[in-house]
Amino acid sequence: MFDIRIIRSLGLLLAVLALVIAIGLRTAPESDATAPPVAYTVQPGDTLWEIADRTYAGDPRDRLGEIRALNDLEGSTLQAGQTLLLPAA
């Protein structure tokens, strides 16, 4: 029938494969599937700082760069009625 060495080799191969899969599942990065950005209409007197402070928990500085990048803003001047895309919280 089958040689015992072949059976042992297959068993060892399956064990190593299972270990590799288990380690890969534990260390796999989280999904990049994030919520889509949220549209926000700028109100008179709004600033990027105030929008970030009202919209997100924590330090607004963490989100200012994200808002600028998402909207291709070089400065911080906003116009009332302008629509901004805000990263999902």
KAQUI-V659136 format. One record per backbone hydrogen bond with DSSP energy under -0.5 kcal/mol. NH is the residue of the N-H (numbers start at 1). CO is the residue of the C=O. Records with the same first field share a line. If there is no record, write none. Layout:
NH=CO + CO
//
This chain:
6=3
7=3
8=4
9=5
10=6
11=7
12=8
13=9
14=10
15=11
16=12
17=13
18=14
19=15
20=16
21=17
22=18
23=19
24=20
25=21
26=22
27=23
28=24
34=32
38=86
40=84
42=40 + 82
46=43
51=47
52=48
53=49
54=50
55=51
56=52
62=59
63=60
64=60
65=61
67=63
68=64
69=65
70=66
71=67
72=69
73=68
81=42
82=79
84=40 + 82
86=38 + 84
//
